[in-house]
Amino acid sequence: MLNTVEMGKRIKELRTEKEWTGIKMATIIGVDQSYYSKIEKGKHEIKLEKLYEIANIFNVSLDYLTARTNRKEVIK
């Protein structure tokens, strides 16, 4: 089962490292800002397609986003 709270924290951390607003991130991935805010707070699950998109934007692994590992880098 996904830990949506930890996943949201990681997504927010990556977003703030780029100094992006939640509104900008929501626009980039094509979702409503309130929906995106709930993702960051761990109150809403995210579709797999959007999770892939976020991982690609930040060049991190899905395992990192879903808190299965602390390694950010994508293993090729």
A tleap script that builds the chain and sets N, CA, C and O, in Angstrom:
source leaprc.protein.ff14SB
mol = sequence {
  NMET LEU ASN THR VAL GLU MET GLY LYS ARG
  ILE LYS GLU LEU ARG THR GLU LYS GLU TRP
  THR GLY ILE LYS MET ALA THR ILE ILE GLY
  VAL ASP GLN SER TYR TYR SER LYS ILE GLU
  LYS GLY LYS HIE GLU ILE LYS LEU GLU LYS
  LEU TYR GLU ILE ALA ASN ILE PHE ASN VAL
  SER LEU ASP TYR LEU THR ALA ARG THR ASN
  ARG LYS GLU VAL ILE CLYS
}
set mol.1.N position { 0.841 -1.193 0.000 }
set mol.1.CA position { 0.000 0.000 0.000 }
set mol.1.C position { 0.878 1.245 0.000 }
set mol.1.O position { 1.899 1.305 0.684 }
set mol.2.N position { 0.464 2.225 -0.772 }
set mol.2.CA position { 1.231 3.460 -0.870 }
set mol.2.C position { 1.101 4.304 0.382 }
set mol.2.O position { 0.021 4.427 0.960 }
set mol.3.N position { 2.207 4.875 0.785 }
set mol.3.CA position { 2.211 5.833 1.876 }
set mol.3.C position { 2.024 7.207 1.233 }
set mol.3.O position { 3.001 7.866 0.874 }
set mol.4.N position { 0.775 7.636 1.088 }
set mol.4.CA position { 0.483 8.868 0.361 }
set mol.4.C position { 1.026 10.111 1.070 }
set mol.4.O position { 1.345 11.105 0.418 }
set mol.5.N position { 1.130 10.058 2.388 }
set mol.5.CA position { 1.666 11.210 3.127 }
set mol.5.C position { 3.142 11.393 2.799 }
set mol.5.O position { 3.574 12.501 2.479 }
set mol.6.N position { 3.915 10.321 2.877 }
set mol.6.CA position { 5.347 10.405 2.572 }
set mol.6.C position { 5.565 10.755 1.106 }
set mol.6.O position { 6.459 11.537 0.781 }
set mol.7.N position { 4.756 10.183 0.220 }
set mol.7.CA position { 4.870 10.488 -1.199 }
set mol.7.C position { 4.622 11.984 -1.434 }
set mol.7.O position { 5.361 12.627 -2.180 }
set mol.8.N position { 3.607 12.520 -0.811 }
set mol.8.CA position { 3.304 13.946 -0.941 }
set mol.8.C position { 4.428 14.819 -0.431 }
set mol.8.O position { 4.745 15.843 -1.035 }
set mol.9.N position { 5.037 14.419 0.683 }
set mol.9.CA position { 6.175 15.173 1.226 }
set mol.9.C position { 7.334 15.192 0.245 }
set mol.9.O position { 7.981 16.221 0.050 }
set mol.10.N position { 7.590 14.043 -0.374 }
set mol.10.CA position { 8.703 13.961 -1.323 }
set mol.10.C position { 8.430 14.806 -2.565 }
set mol.10.O position { 9.329 15.478 -3.070 }
set mol.11.N position { 7.216 14.773 -3.047 }
set mol.11.CA position { 6.867 15.579 -4.217 }
set mol.11.C position { 7.003 17.063 -3.882 }
set mol.11.O position { 7.536 17.837 -4.677 }
set mol.12.N position { 6.526 17.449 -2.721 }
set mol.12.CA position { 6.638 18.853 -2.307 }
set mol.12.C position { 8.095 19.262 -2.161 }
set mol.12.O position { 8.478 20.357 -2.575 }
set mol.13.N position { 8.903 18.397 -1.579 }
set mol.13.CA position { 10.326 18.688 -1.412 }
set mol.13.C position { 11.000 18.920 -2.763 }
set mol.13.O position { 11.769 19.867 -2.924 }
set mol.14.N position { 10.710 18.058 -3.726 }
set mol.14.CA position { 11.293 18.200 -5.058 }
set mol.14.C position { 10.817 19.491 -5.727 }
set mol.14.O position { 11.596 20.185 -6.380 }
set mol.15.N position { 9.551 19.799 -5.562 }
set mol.15.CA position { 8.998 21.031 -6.148 }
set mol.15.C position { 9.653 22.265 -5.547 }
set mol.15.O position { 10.020 23.191 -6.270 }
set mol.16.N position { 9.801 22.281 -4.224 }
set mol.16.CA position { 10.365 23.464 -3.573 }
set mol.16.C position { 11.864 23.611 -3.858 }
set mol.16.O position { 12.391 24.724 -3.848 }
set mol.17.N position { 12.545 22.500 -4.110 }
set mol.17.CA position { 13.956 22.581 -4.509 }
set mol.17.C position { 14.105 23.367 -5.808 }
set mol.17.O position { 15.107 24.052 -6.009 }
set mol.18.N position { 13.121 23.271 -6.680 }
set mol.18.CA position { 13.126 24.020 -7.942 }
set mol.18.C position { 12.522 25.416 -7.774 }
set mol.18.O position { 12.490 26.204 -8.719 }
set mol.19.N position { 12.048 25.712 -6.571 }
set mol.19.CA position { 11.408 26.988 -6.260 }
set mol.19.C position { 10.158 27.223 -7.101 }
set mol.19.O position { 9.869 28.346 -7.512 }
set mol.20.N position { 9.424 26.138 -7.348 }
set mol.20.CA position { 8.164 26.216 -8.074 }
set mol.20.C position { 7.011 26.320 -7.090 }
set mol.20.O position { 7.075 25.776 -5.988 }
set mol.21.N position { 5.969 27.013 -7.487 }
set mol.21.CA position { 4.753 27.071 -6.671 }
set mol.21.C position { 3.918 25.824 -6.943 }
set mol.21.O position { 4.126 25.120 -7.931 }
set mol.22.N position { 2.980 25.572 -6.053 }
set mol.22.CA position { 2.046 24.478 -6.277 }
set mol.22.C position { 1.206 24.714 -7.522 }
set mol.22.O position { 0.859 23.771 -8.234 }
set mol.23.N position { 0.885 25.961 -7.779 }
set mol.23.CA position { 0.097 26.307 -8.968 }
set mol.23.C position { 0.880 25.979 -10.233 }
set mol.23.O position { 0.328 25.430 -11.186 }
set mol.24.N position { 2.169 26.316 -10.238 }
set mol.24.CA position { 2.995 26.012 -11.403 }
set mol.24.C position { 3.073 24.506 -11.627 }
set mol.24.O position { 2.946 24.036 -12.757 }
set mol.25.N position { 3.282 23.756 -10.558 }
set mol.25.CA position { 3.395 22.299 -10.681 }
set mol.25.C position { 2.078 21.697 -11.172 }
set mol.25.O position { 2.070 20.819 -12.034 }
set mol.26.N position { 0.984 22.173 -10.623 }
set mol.26.CA position { -0.330 21.682 -11.057 }
set mol.26.C position { -0.532 21.946 -12.545 }
set mol.26.O position { -1.050 21.091 -13.264 }
set mol.27.N position { -0.130 23.111 -13.001 }
set mol.27.CA position { -0.254 23.457 -14.413 }
set mol.27.C position { 0.617 22.552 -15.281 }
set mol.27.O position { 0.180 22.082 -16.331 }
set mol.28.N position { 1.843 22.311 -14.840 }
set mol.28.CA position { 2.776 21.479 -15.604 }
set mol.28.C position { 2.224 20.070 -15.803 }
set mol.28.O position { 2.327 19.509 -16.894 }
set mol.29.N position { 1.637 19.500 -14.749 }
set mol.29.CA position { 1.141 18.123 -14.877 }
set mol.29.C position { -0.328 18.063 -15.297 }
set mol.29.O position { -0.886 16.979 -15.468 }
set mol.30.N position { -0.946 19.221 -15.461 }
set mol.30.CA position { -2.300 19.273 -16.015 }
set mol.30.C position { -3.407 18.865 -15.065 }
set mol.30.O position { -4.352 18.180 -15.457 }
set mol.31.N position { -3.288 19.293 -13.796 }
set mol.31.CA position { -4.349 19.010 -12.828 }
set mol.31.C position { -4.764 20.303 -12.146 }
set mol.31.O position { -4.044 21.301 -12.196 }
set mol.32.N position { -5.911 20.279 -11.518 }
set mol.32.CA position { -6.411 21.409 -10.751 }
set mol.32.C position { -5.503 21.650 -9.540 }
set mol.32.O position { -4.979 20.704 -8.954 }
set mol.33.N position { -5.320 22.923 -9.171 }
set mol.33.CA position { -4.433 23.257 -8.061 }
set mol.33.C position { -4.897 22.644 -6.746 }
set mol.33.O position { -4.066 22.213 -5.947 }
set mol.34.N position { -6.198 22.597 -6.502 }
set mol.34.CA position { -6.688 22.028 -5.246 }
set mol.34.C position { -6.428 20.524 -5.191 }
set mol.34.O position { -6.125 19.986 -4.127 }
set mol.35.N position { -6.543 19.852 -6.320 }
set mol.35.CA position { -6.226 18.423 -6.408 }
set mol.35.C position { -4.747 18.201 -6.120 }
set mol.35.O position { -4.378 17.303 -5.363 }
set mol.36.N position { -3.901 19.035 -6.737 }
set mol.36.CA position { -2.466 18.913 -6.526 }
set mol.36.C position { -2.107 19.152 -5.066 }
set mol.36.O position { -1.269 18.444 -4.508 }
set mol.37.N position { -2.727 20.133 -4.453 }
set mol.37.CA position { -2.480 20.427 -3.042 }
set mol.37.C position { -2.795 19.221 -2.162 }
set mol.37.O position { -2.059 18.928 -1.220 }
set mol.38.N position { -3.880 18.526 -2.467 }
set mol.38.CA position { -4.254 17.331 -1.703 }
set mol.38.C position { -3.241 16.208 -1.906 }
set mol.38.O position { -3.003 15.422 -0.989 }
set mol.39.N position { -2.644 16.123 -3.090 }
set mol.39.CA position { -1.599 15.128 -3.335 }
set mol.39.C position { -0.413 15.401 -2.407 }
set mol.39.O position { 0.093 14.489 -1.754 }
set mol.40.N position { 0.025 16.659 -2.352 }
set mol.40.CA position { 1.165 17.008 -1.499 }
set mol.40.C position { 0.874 16.772 -0.014 }
set mol.40.O position { 1.783 16.460 0.756 }
set mol.41.N position { -0.362 16.918 0.375 }
set mol.41.CA position { -0.728 16.711 1.781 }
set mol.41.C position { -1.010 15.248 2.094 }
set mol.41.O position { -1.271 14.897 3.245 }
set mol.42.N position { -0.958 14.394 1.077 }
set mol.42.CA position { -1.205 12.967 1.275 }
set mol.42.C position { -2.669 12.632 1.455 }
set mol.42.O position { -3.004 11.568 1.974 }
set mol.43.N position { -3.546 13.530 1.033 }
set mol.43.CA position { -4.983 13.327 1.202 }
set mol.43.C position { -5.667 12.801 -0.050 }
set mol.43.O position { -6.874 12.562 -0.054 }
set mol.44.N position { -4.889 12.622 -1.111 }
set mol.44.CA position { -5.474 12.140 -2.357 }
set mol.44.C position { -4.452 11.268 -3.062 }
set mol.44.O position { -3.276 11.622 -3.149 }
set mol.45.N position { -4.899 10.135 -3.559 }
set mol.45.CA position { -4.008 9.292 -4.336 }
set mol.45.C position { -3.836 9.892 -5.717 }
set mol.45.O position { -4.663 10.678 -6.178 }
set mol.46.N position { -2.764 9.514 -6.362 }
set mol.46.CA position { -2.444 10.063 -7.669 }
set mol.46.C position { -2.455 8.945 -8.709 }
set mol.46.O position { -2.052 7.816 -8.426 }
set mol.47.N position { -2.912 9.266 -9.891 }
set mol.47.CA position { -2.931 8.274 -10.965 }
set mol.47.C position { -1.503 7.938 -11.367 }
set mol.47.O position { -0.610 8.783 -11.314 }
set mol.48.N position { -1.311 6.704 -11.763 }
set mol.48.CA position { 0.013 6.222 -12.127 }
set mol.48.C position { 0.631 7.063 -13.250 }
set mol.48.O position { 1.832 7.335 -13.231 }
set mol.49.N position { -0.171 7.468 -14.213 }
set mol.49.CA position { 0.350 8.272 -15.318 }
set mol.49.C position { 0.952 9.585 -14.811 }
set mol.49.O position { 2.003 10.017 -15.285 }
set mol.50.N position { 0.285 10.209 -13.855 }
set mol.50.CA position { 0.778 11.469 -13.291 }
set mol.50.C position { 2.019 11.225 -12.441 }
set mol.50.O position { 2.929 12.054 -12.409 }
set mol.51.N position { 2.053 10.104 -11.762 }
set mol.51.CA position { 3.228 9.762 -10.959 }
set mol.51.C position { 4.447 9.584 -11.860 }
set mol.51.O position { 5.533 10.066 -11.536 }
set mol.52.N position { 4.273 8.894 -12.990 }
set mol.52.CA position { 5.359 8.760 -13.975 }
set mol.52.C position { 5.805 10.136 -14.467 }
set mol.52.O position { 7.000 10.408 -14.582 }
set mol.53.N position { 4.842 10.984 -14.749 }
set mol.53.CA position { 5.153 12.323 -15.241 }
set mol.53.C position { 5.972 13.109 -14.228 }
set mol.53.O position { 6.956 13.755 -14.589 }
set mol.54.N position { 5.572 13.058 -12.966 }
set mol.54.CA position { 6.299 13.762 -11.909 }
set mol.54.C position { 7.714 13.198 -11.768 }
set mol.54.O position { 8.674 13.957 -11.637 }
set mol.55.N position { 7.843 11.887 -11.794 }
set mol.55.CA position { 9.167 11.259 -11.701 }
set mol.55.C position { 10.059 11.731 -12.841 }
set mol.55.O position { 11.235 12.023 -12.626 }
set mol.56.N position { 9.515 11.808 -14.046 }
set mol.56.CA position { 10.294 12.267 -15.192 }
set mol.56.C position { 10.669 13.738 -15.077 }
set mol.56.O position { 11.788 14.119 -15.422 }
set mol.57.N position { 9.760 14.558 -14.602 }
set mol.57.CA position { 10.031 15.993 -14.441 }
set mol.57.C position { 11.219 16.207 -13.508 }
set mol.57.O position { 12.091 17.034 -13.777 }
set mol.58.N position { 11.245 15.454 -12.408 }
set mol.58.CA position { 12.297 15.637 -11.409 }
set mol.58.C position { 13.455 14.653 -11.563 }
set mol.58.O position { 14.402 14.671 -10.776 }
set mol.59.N position { 13.373 13.798 -12.577 }
set mol.59.CA position { 14.409 12.805 -12.845 }
set mol.59.C position { 14.721 11.954 -11.610 }
set mol.59.O position { 15.878 11.778 -11.229 }
set mol.60.N position { 13.661 11.437 -11.003 }
set mol.60.CA position { 13.794 10.535 -9.859 }
set mol.60.C position { 13.045 9.239 -10.169 }
set mol.60.O position { 12.231 9.180 -11.090 }
set mol.61.N position { 13.331 8.223 -9.396 }
set mol.61.CA position { 12.664 6.941 -9.617 }
set mol.61.C position { 11.276 6.925 -8.986 }
set mol.61.O position { 10.991 7.678 -8.055 }
set mol.62.N position { 10.430 6.060 -9.508 }
set mol.62.CA position { 9.116 5.863 -8.890 }
set mol.62.C position { 9.274 5.296 -7.489 }
set mol.62.O position { 8.492 5.621 -6.595 }
set mol.63.N position { 10.272 4.458 -7.293 }
set mol.63.CA position { 10.519 3.915 -5.953 }
set mol.63.C position { 10.815 5.025 -4.954 }
set mol.63.O position { 10.396 4.949 -3.800 }
set mol.64.N position { 11.536 6.058 -5.391 }
set mol.64.CA position { 11.797 7.182 -4.500 }
set mol.64.C position { 10.503 7.933 -4.194 }
set mol.64.O position { 10.206 8.218 -3.034 }
set mol.65.N position { 9.742 8.250 -5.227 }
set mol.65.CA position { 8.496 9.004 -5.019 }
set mol.65.C position { 7.533 8.266 -4.097 }
set mol.65.O position { 6.844 8.886 -3.287 }
set mol.66.N position { 7.485 6.947 -4.220 }
set mol.66.CA position { 6.539 6.164 -3.427 }
set mol.66.C position { 7.131 5.696 -2.097 }
set mol.66.O position { 6.542 4.865 -1.406 }
set mol.67.N position { 8.294 6.235 -1.748 }
set mol.67.CA position { 8.953 5.985 -0.450 }
set mol.67.C position { 9.387 4.526 -0.266 }
set mol.67.O position { 9.437 4.022 0.856 }
set mol.68.N position { 9.695 3.864 -1.368 }
set mol.68.CA position { 10.215 2.497 -1.271 }
set mol.68.C position { 11.724 2.500 -1.119 }
set mol.68.O position { 12.315 1.498 -0.716 }
set mol.69.N position { 12.357 3.639 -1.445 }
set mol.69.CA position { 13.797 3.801 -1.298 }
set mol.69.C position { 14.093 5.271 -1.041 }
set mol.69.O position { 13.260 6.141 -1.297 }
set mol.70.N position { 15.284 5.534 -0.535 }
set mol.70.CA position { 15.717 6.914 -0.340 }
set mol.70.C position { 16.652 7.379 -1.447 }
set mol.70.O position { 17.138 8.510 -1.427 }
set mol.71.N position { 16.901 6.495 -2.416 }
set mol.71.CA position { 17.750 6.839 -3.557 }
set mol.71.C position { 16.923 7.547 -4.607 }
set mol.71.O position { 15.973 6.977 -5.145 }
set mol.72.N position { 17.277 8.785 -4.901 }
set mol.72.CA position { 16.513 9.564 -5.881 }
set mol.72.C position { 16.800 9.158 -7.313 }
set mol.72.O position { 15.909 9.200 -8.161 }
set mol.73.N position { 18.025 8.767 -7.589 }
set mol.73.CA position { 18.426 8.565 -8.981 }
set mol.73.C position { 17.736 7.390 -9.626 }
set mol.73.O position { 17.393 6.395 -8.986 }
set mol.74.N position { 17.546 7.547 -10.919 }
set mol.74.CA position { 16.938 6.487 -11.727 }
set mol.74.C position { 18.039 5.525 -12.107 }
set mol.74.O position { 19.085 5.950 -12.597 }
set mol.75.N position { 17.829 4.238 -11.895 }
set mol.75.CA position { 18.804 3.219 -12.262 }
set mol.75.C position { 18.524 2.807 -13.693 }
set mol.75.O position { 17.411 2.407 -14.037 }
set mol.76.N position { 19.552 2.913 -14.521 }
set mol.76.CA position { 19.379 2.601 -15.957 }
set mol.76.C position { 20.056 1.315 -16.301 }
set mol.76.O position { 20.022 0.888 -17.455 }
savepdb mol mol.pdb
quit
